[in-house]
């Protein structure tokens, strides 16, 4: 397609009126040279967020909406969106005000009702609880984990928490160091070049303090790992960078304390002890120096994840992942905050209400029940029930917000449980007298509550035991003292018990983690957090800076889907969603690749004898209106010619008339439905009165229901549209949904290329300026190492950098999207290459005037950039030659015109050289593929995909909605993880006698003389010390004798196998003939003659029957039966042929086989196919295989796979003797 045709299509489509030129235009989803995305740029953005997202969002928009995409909304649309949001917020606020709940379980104004309600809750193990809908705003479980990163040959910069207690330079507790060992060992196992560890210790406040040095940690780490650990005297600077630039393979480096620099925390103390702030430029230089030390950043310090320190949030490496310790913490809290099992219980303790106000308010949005104990309970009880609390803790500031908390609990239907009795004392000591006080009586003056009483323990245990998810932060009493630790211990026992019952229990760090350690229950609950402040902020609903700064995890895409060959189509209504968006102005429509791509699937489906076949497709972009310019009716005539059968064309695709017409069609019909984009419900929006209007969810649902009612099997053969979440792609609800033949082939090719992890990875992006390519660039920057931007898309980035060029994207969207992409590339360490010179022309034709222009020069008026210059493709050649993985999407110039194709040819030649160097290459887009196939060296080949947009969406890391909704492949192999076998330690055998307990003498200078053997009959010799007896010499076994059958025709000597020594074949004697009965011709209507049962004569007691016929012995022939081949006779219909004379019978013995049916009957028959047996040849039967037969089984003969010339075979059945038991001779089935 020429550039002039593309521009004419763009201009036509952008016209808001329905006037369309008479000339037919192309509408190709996969062609990167067409401006298809005009209406997507303007309309599939935030304006439609409140509509059905699965219908409206394109190019993987359902996964995420990046900042640069939000910049692509025009100013007027943004204003409209703000108005809509304001209206929606007002409606939500009114709905929240209308929601009122009159009761709060377990809370009342009266003290007696409080006790009664608590006891009722204790007796009722499973009260009805309302499901909570509010979840964490930002997901924590979608962050990149260490096991998802490629670490081979990389320098791994790892942030750890080695803030361990030390005394006089000696580490007192090394538990935090041990916790990081699994992550360190995993990184070494994956072949990382080195591990660079960085941590803080104590609070040196930006000064170098010797007692806070990490040098003792390096010594301890060396002892635990048993590997050399290099300690550096600083953490940043030229010397540190030089030491980490070329480290030894597998080395471990520990940096000095990060907090020796004020730039780590951003503040500190000077030498005089005054507080100072770090300069922003110094902080930036500090973070840049840290980032330069590694290639991959791993955060395994959960205890500091809530601090926005430089080593936590300042790393700019492209891969920033969770360590295993951090992963366990994040995923444990994600189970509570994002998708918990119900009921969800929160247990809160602590001294002040004001300290945990954010925690309580956030948990009230999540939990179903809450226990408030500890010092906070006295403030609540005094305010709510006017309880006398004596000298107990009372929070004056928190008392003012108690009523607000209770009101929110009432609205959210959260049951809050308080203690009903306390253990009080006059002072905090072990040897004091205690007194149990109830809420009704209060706590006397001069005493204070230090623990909960027995009734509270019973109440809390009942609440805990009915929870499915539990989070605990804060003990109920002063557990450090044994006298006041009973309530904490009883609560801990209940938590351990509910954990054994299958509940998820999280202990949220701080004092609660100390409780678990004191009672030795850390391994008896689901998870004990190591970060006190970090876990508290997570429970408060905050997103930790250390987690937010990490990279997002790649989308888990399961693309192993049901194949067309795995579907049973006979008698089914099959709908094929294909892509017939072919250019109708071409003379030879049949040869278009989109029609050729769908033909194999259509032909395969028709061969399976379906009831009906329906073809569904789109063409062009009619904007949700009927436009005969884009009708599929002309394709019906072409399909009739191609398929050589009648094609029924239906003038619509949904509705009662279409459903009736499809149901009334005769069996075996082939039906072509009208353009699916004639309905706005297909894309979710359409044109109406010159304006774009959204479809209502009800209309979209009815549209999808009508499509679903037409078929029993749905086949997606439109890979080029699989990145679009349109109704016909994701909304057809059929019992079976599978991939077509061509779609499967293309999906496998793209998946194979995407799995290849060769580096460096280069992306070449060119073609026209489209916003969709900006999205592709933004997404692929997370995967590639280098990017070459050419074509009209390069104009935009050169314009962003300040050059005077013409750019439609710049005029429409401004500089923001380009700056954000350049910033992201710099952050991920991706180098973007732009052209240095251009070839310009005054027109797009073969007769155009051509000049060379440098990128810094101004383009003359009326001239346009049409190709890249020599300097540009010389630079690009070096970039391509060093790449080991290349994806190319979009040519650098107008390659349809000879004078502007030099740049494209140079890229083809350079990529061909890389292919010869075993680089992995994929070509995307129709125009790019066509130029590649024309100009490439015919001796090389690589995967190509003309459906550029869908393929690039997948390679950029997005999920394809049209593939994701298909049924999973039932035959896929499930990869089972191999369990590592634990090596069993050999137990040393204990000596049995006392004389062996004496230790052996160790020789010093001269070897000790050998001890004289003691003649003791009781001397014990361990089994592994016994000498084995000498091996016996066995004679070589004689070769087995195998009967292989009669000699081949034309040979007088028997056939001798090279593997076996054979005896001359002697045919066995035929079994005795049964008594003959005259066969009388049977007339039609007479009953069938009874089968002849033959009992062989007794062979005498001296020779058993089984031994005579060698039944069941390996390598021996089993009992066969003699068949008589009758000379050709007319087909047997109503009369049964009489037995022929003996002269016409030829004895034939065929191979036999035995099997057992479901009733336990043993059946012996012919094994295999006997078509090749010539007349007059006698065949020795093979060994009969017995399958779990019983002695009482009756024997029946059957014949299978016999040719027509053996139809007149007569067989003689036999019955084994009573002493014959084949089951006794059968070792296995």
N, C-alpha and C positions, 0 to 999 in steps of 0.2 A: 504494500500500500504506500503510495507516495505521500510526501509531507503535505502537499497541497490538499489532498483528500482528507488528511487528518485535521488540518486546520478548518476545512469547510465543515467537517462534522462537529468540531468543537464550537464553532460560531453558531451553527444551527442549534445545537443542544442548549447553549447558554441563553438563547432567546427565550424570554418568559412567555411569549405568545405561542400558540399552537401551530404557527405557520412553519412548515418544513419544506425544504426544497424538493423538487421532483426527483432529483438525482438520489438514488439509494446510497446510504452511507453505511460504513462498517460499524459493527457493534460487538467488538471482541473483548471479552473480559480478560483474556490472557495476554493481549497485545500491549506491550509497554509503550507503544508509540501512539496510543489514543488517550485522549483526555477524558477518561471515563469517570474520574473521581470528582467531577465538578460539584455535583449535588451532595456527595459524601462530605466534602470539605465544609460545605455550608450547613448541612442539615443533620448529619449523624454525629452531633456533638452534644454538649450539655443541655441543649434545648429539649432533647428527647429523653433525658435521664429518667423521668417519671413514667415513661411508657414501657412497653414490654421490651426489656433490654435484649432478650434473646432474639428478638426480631429486628431491632433497629441497629444494634452495634455491629460494626464491620471491622475487618482486619484485626481480629483478636481483641476488640475493645472490651469484651466481657472480662478479660483478664485484669486490665488496669487502664487507667487514663492518665497519661503522663502530663507533665507540666507544659511541654511544648504543644501538645494537642489542645490544651485549654487556651493557649494563646491564639489558636486558629479560629476562634469565634469572633465574629465582627462586633463592632461596638453596639450597634442597634440590637443584635441578638442577645448580647450580654445584658443590656438594659431590660429586655423582655424577660430574660431568665430571672433577673433579680426581682422583678415584679411577681413572677409566678412563685418564686421561693417565698416571698413575703406573704402571699396569699396562703400558700401551703402551711407555713409556720403558724399563721393565725388560726387556720383550721385545726392544726394539731393541738395548739394551746387550748382551743375551745373543747376539743375532745378530751384532753387531760382534765380539764376542769369539771367535765360532766362525770368523769369516772370517780365514784365514791364507794368506799367499802365501809360498812358500819361497824364491823367487829374486828378486834385484834386478838387472835388466839393467845391465851395465856397471860393477858395483861388486863387489869381492871383497876378501878379506883379503890376497891376494898381489898384488904389484905387476905381475908378469908377466901374470896373469889380467886385470888392469885394462887393460893395453895391448892384449892380445889381443881382449878384449871390445869395446873402443873401435874397433879396426880392423875387427872383424866388423860392427859397426854402420855403419861408413863404407862397407863394401862392399855391405851390404844396404840398398837405397834405401827400402824400405817394409816395415819389420817389423810384425807384427801388434800392434796396440795396443788395449787395453781401453777402451771408451767410458766416460767419467766421467759420473756422474749428479748429482753435487752441483752446485748453481748458487748464484748470489748470492741471499741471502735477500730483499733488497729490490731491486726492479727500478729501474734508472736511466732506462731508455728510455721510461717512461710518464709523464714529466714534461711539463708544458705548455711549448710552444715559442712563440717570438715570432710565427711565421707563422700560428699558430692563434688569435691575438688580434685583436679589433677595436680599431684604434688611431685611427680618424678622430675628431678633436676631443678626444683625450685628452692629458693631461699624463703623459709617460713618464719615470719616475724610474729611471735606469740606473746600476747599480754597475759601474764599470770598474776596470781595473788600470793606472793611469798611473804606477806606481813605476819611472820611467825614470832612467837615470844622467844626472847633471848636473854640470857644473863651471863655477863662477863664474856661475851663472844661465843657462848655455847647455846645451841638451839635446845629449848626445853621441850617443845612439842612440834614434830615435823609432819603433822597430819595434812596441812595444806600443801606441802611439797609432794607427799604421797598421792594426793588427789589428782595431780596433774600428770602422773606417770603414764596412765593409759593413753592420753593424748600424745605425749612425747614419743612413746614407743610406736604408736600407729604412724606418726609422721616419718619416723626412721624406716619403718617397714615398707612404706610406699615409695621409698627411694628419693626422699628430699635431699637436696644438696647439703643443707645445713638447717639447724633450728636456732633461732636467735631469741632468747628469752629476755623479757623486760618486766620489771615489777617495781613496787614501792615498798618501803619498810619504815614504819613509824611516821613521825611528823617533824622532819628536819626544817620545814618552812623555807625551802629554797637555799639552805646553807649546807655545805659539806661537813657532816658530823660523823666522826669515825665509828661511833657506836651503832649507827644506822647503816653501815656498809653491808652489802649483800655478799661479801666474800665468804663468810661462814656458810651461807646457803649454797655456794658453789661446791664447797667441800662436802656438804651433806648430800647434794645432788649426785656428786661423783660416787659416793658410797651406795646410794640407792640404785643408780643405773648401772654401776660397774663399767662406766664408760668415761673417757677423759672429758672434762668440762673446762672450756676456756673462759676465764673471767677477764673482762675489760674494765679498766679503771674509770670509764665514763660511759655515757649512753648516747651522746651525740658528738658531732665534730668531725673534722677531716680524718683523724687517726682511727676513729671508730668506723667511719665509712670505708676507709681503705682496708681495715681488717675484715669487714663483712662483704667486700666486693668480690673477692675470689677466695672463698673459704674452702677448706678441705672437704671432700665428699663425706657426708654423714656426720659432720662435726656438730658439737653443741656449744653454743656461746651464751654466756650470761652477762648482761649489761649491768652497770652500776645503778644504784638507786635513782629512779626517775625524779623523785622529789628533791634531789640535790639541786635541781634547776627550778627557778621560780616560774618558768614558762609551763611546767606540767600542770599546776593548779591554777595558774593565772594570777596568783598573789602569794605573798610570803612576808618574811621579815628581813630587814637589812642587818648589817653587823651591829648596829646600835639597838636592835630589837623593835624598830618601828615598822608598822605595816606598810607594805609597798605593793603596787600593782605592776604586772608585767606589761610591756608595750605590745600592741597588736602585731607589729612587724617582727618582734622577737618571738612571739608565740608562733607566727606563721613559719619563720625560719626553723624553729625547733621541731615543728610537726613535719616540715619538709625533709629535714635531716633524718628523722625517725622513719619516714616512709621510704627513703632511699635505701634502707638497710635490707629490705626483703622484696619478694615478689608476691607473696600471699600473706595476708594478715589473718591471724586467728586470735579471737578473744576467748580466753578461758578463765576470766576473773569476774565471776558473777558478783562478788562482794563490792566491786567498784563500778558496776554497770550503771548505777544511778548517778554517777559523777560525770559531768561533762569535761573531763580532763583531757589533755592533749593526747595521751597514749591510748585513750578509750575512744574518742570521737574524731581525732585529727588525722587518722591514717587515710591516705588517698590512693591506696593500691586498688587495682581493678577487682580483685577477689578478697572479700572480707567475710570470714566465716565464723560460725560458732564452734568452739571446742567441745569435747565430749562432756566435760563437767558443766559448761554453760548450757549445752543442749539439754542435759537432763533437767536442769533448773527451769529453763524456759518452757520445755514441753510439759513439765509437771504443772506449772502454774497455768499454762494454756488449757489444760484439761479442766481446770476449775473455772477459769474466767471466760472461756470461749464456748465450750460445749460440754457442760457437766452433766453427770447423771443425777436425777432427782430422786428424793429430796436433797437439797444442798444446805449444809449446816455450817455456820461460822461460829467459832468460839473466840471471844475477845476478852482479854484481861488487860491489866495495866493500871496506872495510878490516876491519870487525868483524862477526862472526857475530851478536853480541848486538844490534847495531843493526837487523838485518833478520830477527830471529827470527820476528816476526809475519808478515812478508812471505813467508818460506819456508814456514811452516806453512800459511798460507792457500793458497799456490800449489800445495802438494802435494795439496790437495783438488781441484784443477782441471786440472793439466797432465798430459801423458803423458810428457814428458821435461824434464830440467832440466840446464842447464850452470852450474856454479859455478866462477867464475874470480876474478881479482883477488886482493886480500889475504886474502879469506875462504878461498880454497882451501888456504892453508898450514895453517890451523887444522884443517881437515878431514883433510888428508893426514897431518899429524903425529899426530892422534888415531887415525885408521883404519889407517894403514900405518907408523906410527912413522918417518916421513920426517925426515931431517935438514934443517932449514930455515934454518940460519945465523942471520943477523940479520933475517930476513924478519918481517913482521907476524904476531903470534900473540895471539889473544884468549883470555885465561885464563878469563874468565867464559863465553865462548861454547863453550870446549872441553867444558864439562860438559853441554851440551845437544846435542852432535853425535850421540851415540848415539840420543837420542830422535828426532832428525830422520831418521836413517837407518832407524830402526824404522818410522816412519810412512811413509816412502817405500816400504819393503818391503811394508807392508800395503796401500798404495794402488797398488802395481805401477807406480811411477814410476822411470824410468831416470835416474839422476844421473850426469853425466859431469864428470870433473875433468881439469885439464891433466896431460899426461904428461911435459912438459919445460918448462924455463924459461930465460929470458935473465937472467943475474945480473950484478951489478956491486958494487963495494965502496962506491960513493957515488952519489948522485943528481946526475949532471952529464952534459953532452953529450960531453965529451972523455975519458971514462973507458974503460978496457978492459972488455970484456964476456966472459962465458963461458956456454956452453950446458950446463945441468945437467938430468939426468933425475931422475925420481922415485926410481929405484933407487939412483943414486949419491948423491943429495941435494945440498944447497947447502953449499959449504964455509963454515967459520966466518969471520966478518968480511965476508961477502958477503950480498947480499939479492936476492931475485927481484923484478924490476921489469917483466917482460913474459913472455908465453908463447912457447914455441919453435915450430919449424916443424911437428913432429909433432902438437902440440896444435892448430895452425892447421888441419891436414888433418882431424884428428878432428872439430873443431868445425864446419868447413865441411860435412862430410858430414851431421852431425846437423841443421844449419840447412837444408840443401837438401831434406830430406824433410819439413819442417814445412809445415802448411797455415795455421797461425796462430802468430804469434811475438810475444812481449813481451820487451823488453830494458831492464834497469835496472842500470847500472853497467858501466864499461869493464873489459877484462881486464888492462890495463897502464897505465903512466904515459904516456898518449897526448900530454900536453903537450910532451914531448920527442920529437924526431924519432927518436932512437936507440931509444926504448922504445915507439914507437907502431905498430910493424909488426903486432903481434897485433890491435890495435884496428882497423887499416885493413883487414886481411884479413877480419876478422869483419864489418865494415861492407860490404865488397864482396859477401860471401856473403848478407847480408841484402838488399842491393839486388837481387841476382840472383834470390833466391827470391821477391821482390816482383814482379819481371817475370814469374815463372812462375805468378802468380795468388794467392800467399799474402797474408794480412793481417798486416802488420808494424807494431807499435806501439813507438815509442821513448819511454820513460817519463820524460822530463824530466831536470833536473839535469845531471850531467856527461855523460850519454849524449847529451842534446840538444846539448851543446857539441861533442861529437864529430861529430855530423851537420853542424853548422854549419861546423866546421873543414874537413871533407872535402867540403863542398858537396853533401851528399846529402839535404838536407831534403825536396826535391821528388821524390826517388827512392824513398821509402818511403811506406807508407800514411798514417802520422800521426806527427808529432813533438809531444809534449805540451809545453805552455808552463808547466805547474805542477809543480815538483819535489816539494814536500811533499804537494800534493793528489793527484798521480798515485800516489805511494808509498802513501798511506793507502787509496786505492781498491784497489790491488793487495793490500793487507793485509786486504781484506775489510770495511773500514769504510764506513759510509754517510756521505758528507760532509755536514756541517750545512748548507752553502750549497745543496746539491741537495735535501736532505730538506725544507727550508723552502719550496720552490717548490710551486706548485699542480700537481695531477695533470692529465694531459692528458685531454680528453674521449674517451669511448669511440668508436672508429672503427666506425660501424655501417653495414654495407652492406645497405640495405633494398630494393634493386632486385632483386626475386626473380622466379622463373619464374611467369608468369601462366597461369590456367586455359585461356585462349584459345590459348596456345602449345603445348598438349599434344595429342598424338594419342591419342584415347581409344577408337577403334573396336576392338572385340574385346579390350579390356583389363578387368581387374578394378580398379575404382576405389573407394577408400575415402575418404569425406568425414568428416573430424573436425569436427563442428559443435558448437554450444552450444544444446542443447534444454532448458536448465535453466529451464523455464517454470513459473509458478505454476499448479498443477493445480486449485486451488480456484476459479479464475475460470470463469464460465459460458461465456464465449466464448473458448475456447482458441485458435481459429484466428487471431484478430486479434492475438495477442500478438506483439510486435515481434521476438522471437528466432526464432519460426517463420517469420515473413515474411522475415527476413533471409537464411535459408538456402534458401528456395524458388527464387530465380533460379539458384543454382548447381546445385541438383538438376535443375531442368528443362533447363538447358543440357547437363548431363552425359548425361541420358537421350536427348537429341536426337542425340548423337554415336554411338549404337549400341554402347555398351560391352557386354562380356560379362556383367558383374554390377556392381551398385552397392551398396556397403555403407555404412550410416550409423552412425557411432560418436559417442557423446556421454556426458555425465555429468548427474546431477541430484542436487541437494542434497549433503549430506555424510554418507553412511552410515557413514563411519569404517572402510572396508575390509571391511565385512560385508554379507551379503545382507539387505536390508531392503525388503520389498515396498512399503513406503510410498513408496520412491523408484524404483520400477520404471518403465521406459520403455514398457511394454506399452500403456497407454492412448494413447500418442502414435501407435502403429502404426495404430489405428483412425482417428485424425484425419488422418494422412498419406494413408491410402487415399482419404478423402473429398477431400482437397486435390488429390492427384495423379491421381485417377480411375484407379487401377490397384492391383493386388494388392501388399500389403506383407507380406513374410515376416518374422515376429518370431522371433529366436533367443534363447533364455532364458539365454545367457551370451555373453561376448565373446572368450574365449580357450579353448584346450584342444583335444585331439584331436577331440572330438565336434563342436565348433564348426567346426573346419577341414573335417571330413568333410561336415557339413551344408551348408556354403557351397560346397564343391566339387561336391556332388551337385545343387545347385540348378540348374534349367534356365537356358539362356542368356536374357539379358534380365531376370533376376530383380532385384527391389529388396528388399534385406535390411536390417532394423533390428536391430542388436546391443543386448544388454542393457547397463545402466548400467556404465560402465567403472570407476567408483569402488566397485563391489562387491568389488574386489580391492585389497588393501593395496599391491601392487606399483605401482599407478598413481601414488600420491603418495609411496611409499617408506616408509610407516608406516600402522598402523591399530590399531583397538581389539581387545584380546584380554583377557578376564577382567577388564574394567574398567581395564586399563592400556594405555597407548600403547606399541606394540612396533614396532621397526624391521624392515623387510624385508631379507633377505640379498641381497647383490649377485647371487648365482646365481639367486635367484627373480626378481629384477628383469630380469635378462638373458633368462631363459626366457620371461617375460611379454612382453617386447618382441619376441622372436623369433616367438612365436605370432601376435602382431598383424601383424608384417611379412609372414608367410607368406600372409596373406589377400588381399593386394593387389599390383597392379603399378604403380598410380599413387596417390599420397597427396595429398589436397587438404586444406589447413588453412583451414577456414571459421569457426574459433573465435577471432576476434581478442580477445574478452574473456578468454580463457584463455592468450593467447600470452605473458604475463609469467610464467607458471608452467612450471617445467621438469619437467612430469609425463611419464610414459612414453608416453602416447598423443599428446603434443605434440612431444616431441623424440626419442622412441625408435623410431619406425617407420622401418625401413630399406627403403624402396621404391626401385626404379630411377628413378622420377620423383617429385619432391615440389614442389608448386606452391601458390600462394595462390588461394583462391576469389574469386568476383566481389565479394562484399561485403567480405571481408577486404582485398582490394586497394584498394577505394574508401576504406575507413576508414584504411588505412595511408598512402595518398597525402595525405588531408586532414590527418592529424596531422603528417606530414613537412613539408608546405607551411607549416603554422603554426610548426613548430619552426625552420625555416630563416629565417623572418622575424626580422630583427634590429632591429626597432623598439625604442626606449627612450623613456621608462621602461617597464619590464616589471613588471606587477602580478599577483600570485597571490592569489586569494580561496579560502580553505580553510574549510569548515564541515562540518555534518553531525554524526554521532555521534562519540563518542570512540573512536578505534581506534588501536592502535599502528602500523598500516600508514600512517596519515596522518602520524604523527610521522616515519616513514622518508621519506615524500614531502616533508615540510617540510625535513628535513635535506638531502636531495639537491637540491631546487630552489633552495636558498639560494645555490648557486653560479651560478645563471643569472639570477635576478630582482633587481629593485631595491627592491621594496616587497612586503609581505605583509599581508593582512587575515585575521585568524583570528576566526571566528564560530562559532555553534552550540555544541554541547556541548564541542567541542575547545577553545574559549576558556576554559571553566571550568578546565581543567587548567593553563593558563598563568597564569591569575589566582590559582589556588591555589598555584602555584610562587612567585608574587610575594608570598604571605603573606596573601591574602584568605581569609575563611572561607566557602568554597564546597564543594559536594559534587562529587567527581571520582572516577570509577571508575579511571581511569588512574593518578591520584595514589595511590590506595589500593593499587593492584597493583604499580606500578613505582617509586613514590617520586619524588623531586625531581630526580634526576640527569639523566634524558633531557631534561627541559625546560631545565635550566640549560645543558646542552651545546648545545642548539639556540639558545638566546638568546646564548650566548657566540660561537657560529659566526656568527650574524647580525651581531653587533657587529664581529667580525673582518672580515667581508666587506662591511661598510658597508650592510647591508640593514635597513631600518626595518620593525619588526613593529607593527601596529596592533591593539589589543584593544578590545572594547566598553567604553563608559563607563557605560552604564545598560542595564537589562533590563526586559522585561515578564515577570512571574511569574504563575503560576496554581496553584490548589490541585489541579487535575486536568487531564488531557489530554482535553477534551471541549468541545463548543460551549457548554455551560452553565457553564463554569468561572468562578470569580471571578478577576478580573484586577487587578493592581496594578503600579505603576511602582516600580523599585528602582534606586538608584545602585549602581555597582560596588563602592564601599567599604562598603556596608551589609551587614548579616548577613541571610541569607534565613530567613524564619520556618520553623519545623519543619512539614513536610508540604507545603511549596510547592516548585516547581521552576522553573528558567529555561526559558522557552518561546519567547522572541523577543528581539530587540534593541530598545532604546528610541530616541527621537527624537534625542537628542544623538549617539548612536552612528552612525546612518545619515546624519546631517548631516555628521559628520566623514568618514565613508567616501565620501560623495558627492564631496568635494573631492579625495580621493586617486584616485578612479576617473576623474574628469574630466581629470586631468593625465597619465593613463597612455595610452600609445600601443599597448600590447600587454597583453591581459588574458586570463588563464585562470581559470575559475571552477569549483570542484569542491565541492559541498555547500552546501545552503541554510543561512541563519542561524537559522531557527526551524522550528517544526512547521507547515509551510506547508499541510498538509492541512486544518487547522482555520482558519476564516475569521478568528477573533479573534487568531490568532497568525501571520498572514501579512504584516503591514505591513512588517516588515523585509525580507522576500524581495521584495515588490513594489517597494520603494524601490531595491534593488540592480538589479532588472530595468530600472527606469526610468533609472537612472544609466548602466548599461552600454549601454542603447539610445542615450542621448545621445552616448556615446563612439563608438559605431558610426557615427552620423551625422557625426562629426568624423573619419572615416576611420581609426579605431583598429582593430587586429586583435584579434578576440575568438574564444575557443573555450570551449564549455560542455561539461562532463564530468559523467557520472553520470546514471542514469535519472531520479531524482527532480528533479535540477537541470534536466535537459533538459525534462522535462514541465512544470515551472513556467515555464520560459523560453518554451516554445512557447505556453502559455496566456495569459500576461500581456504578452508583448512587443508592440511596435508591428508590425503586419503588413506595414508598408512596409520593414522592415529584416530582414536575415538574416545569419547567421554559421554557421560549421561547428559541428556538435554531435556528440557521441559518447557514447552511453549506456554503452559499456564503459569506465567511468571508471578502473578500476584499471590496465588495460593502457595506456591512453592517458597517464595521469599518470606511469606508470613510464617510458615513452618520453620524455616531456617533461622528466622529471627527469634525463635523461642516461643512463639504463640501456638495455642491449640487451634486446630481446625474444627469449627463447630459441626460442619457437615460430616466429618469423619467420627468425631467424638460421640455422636448420638447413635451410631450404628451398634448392632449387637456385637458382643465380644466373640472372638473365635473360640468355639468349644474344644477344638483339637490342639490348642496351643500347649506347648510343653511348659509345665510349671517347674521352675528352677528351684530345686530344693537345696538349701544350704547344707553343706556337708558338716556334720558334727565332728568336731575334733575329738579324736579318741584320747582320753587321758591315759598317759602312761602309768601303768600300775607299778608301784615301787615293789621290788622284790623284797619280801620279808626274809630277814636272816634267820636261818634255822637255829633254834636254840640247841645247844649241846645236851645230849641225854645223860652223859656221865660226868662225874666230877673231874676225872683226869683230863678232860678236854678244856676245862675252864682256865687252865694255866696259860698265861700269855706266852707267845713265842719270844725267844731272845732275839734282839736286834743286833746284827753283826756290826762291829765298829771298824777296826783296822783290818783284821783277818776274818775270813768267813768262818762262821761257827761250824763245827763238825756236824754231819748229819746224825740225827738221833737214831739210836738203834731201835728197830721195831720191837714192840712189846707183844708178846704172844698172849693176847687177851681175847677170849671169844666174844666179849661184850663190846669190843671196839665198834663204835658207830661211825659209819661212813655216809655223809650226806649224799642224796641221790645225784646231785650234779657233779660229784667227784668220782662216781663209779665209772670204771672203764667199760666201754662197750665191748661185747664179744666180737671176735673177728667175723667179718662178713663171709657168708657162705657163697661158694661159687655155684651158680645155677646154670643149668644147661639152657642154651638158646631155644626158645619155644618154637615148635614146628609151625610152619605156615598153615593158616586156616584153609579149609576146603569149602569152597562156595559153589553152589549150583547156579549157573548163569543162564540156563535154558538151552534150547536146541541150537544146533549150528546154523549160521546164517544161510540163506538160499545160495546155491551155487558152490558151496564149500563141502567137501567130504569130511575134513577133519574138524573136530570140535574146536571152538574158539577158546584160546588161552589168554586169560587176563594177565597183564604184566604185574598186577598187584597180588594175585592169588595163584596158588598152585591148584590146578583143577584135575578132577578125575573125569574120565570119559563119561559123558552123559548117557545114562540108561533110563529110558522112560519108565516110570513106575507102573505097576500093573493096574489096570482100570478096576474100579470097584465092581463088585458083582452086580449084574443087571437085575432090576426089580422084575417081579412077575409081570409079564406082558398082558395087557388087556386090549381087546380090539377097540379101536377108536371109531366111533360112529359119527358121521357128519351131524352137527347140531344145527337145528333149524332156528330161525329167529323167534325169540320169545321163550325158548327153553332155558331152564336154569343153568348157570355155569357149572361145569364139572368140579367136584371137590378136588383140592390139591392132593397129589400123590405123596404119601409119607413113607419114607423108606427107612427101615431099621436094619443096619448091617448085621450080618450073622456073627455069632459069637466066635471069637478067635481062640478060645481055650484059655485055661488058667496059666499054661506055661508061657505064653507070650501075651502080655497085657496089650490092650488096644492102643493105649497111648504110646507105648514103646515101639509098637510096630509101625505106626505112622509118624513117630517123632514129633508129637504135638507139643508146641510151646518151647522147643529148644532153639536157642539162638543159632543162626546160620544153617538151619535145616529146613527142608520144605514142610509145609503143613498139609493137612488133608485138603485135597482139591475136589473138583467134580468135573466130569467129562461132559463136554458140550458137543452136539452134533450139528454141523452146519448143513443146512438144507440147500439144495440147488435153487436158483431163483424161482419163486412162486408168485402168483398174483396176490395182491393185498388181501389180507384176511379181514373180512367184514362180518358176514352173518354165519358162515360155516367155518368149522374148525378143521384144518387140514389133517388128513390121516397120516399116520407115521410112515415115512418113506422107507423103501428097502435099504438094507445095510450097504448095498453097493453105492448108494448115493450119500452116505454119511461119512464125514471126515472127522476124526477125533481131534478136538482142540481143548487144551487146558489153559485157562486164563488166570492171571494173578487174582488172588482173593484177599479180602480184608474183612475184619470183624468189628462191629460196633454195638453199643448198648443204647436202646432208646429210653424214653422217659419211663416206660413201664418195666424196664429191667430185662427186655428180650434181647438175646444175642443174635445179631444178624451177620451173616457172612455173604460177601458179594464180590463183584469184580472191582479191582483197584485200578483207577486211572482210565485211560481211553484206549480202546483196542482197534481204532480205525486202521492202524498201520499193519495189522497182523494179516499176512497174505494167506490165501487158502492153502490147505494142506500142510501147514506148519504147526507143530505141536509145541506148546510153550509150557515150561515148568512153572508151577505156582510159587509165589514167594511166601515168606514166613507170615503166618496168620498172627495179627497183633490183637491180644486179648485186652479188653478194657473192663475191668471190674465186673466180670460176669459171675453169675451164681450157678451152682450145679443144676438147679431146677429150670434154668432158662431153656426155652424152646428155640430151636434153630430154624430160621427162615432164610431163603435165598432171595437175593434181588440182583438185578442186572441194570447198570446205568451206563450212559454214554456209548451205547452200541450203535454201529452204523446200520444203514438200512439193509445191507445184505445179510445181516445176522438176525433178522426179525423172526425167522422160523426156528430159533434155537430151542431145543428141549433140554431141560435140566432135571437132575435127579437129586432131590434133597435127602439129607441124612440127619440122624439124631445121635449125639454122643452117648456113650454108655453111662450108667449111673455112677460109676466110680470116677468119671472124668470131672475134674474141678479146675477150670481155667483160672479162677480167682486165686487159687493157691499158688499158681505159677506166675502171677502178675505182681511185679514189685512196685510198679507205679503206673499212673494213667498214661 
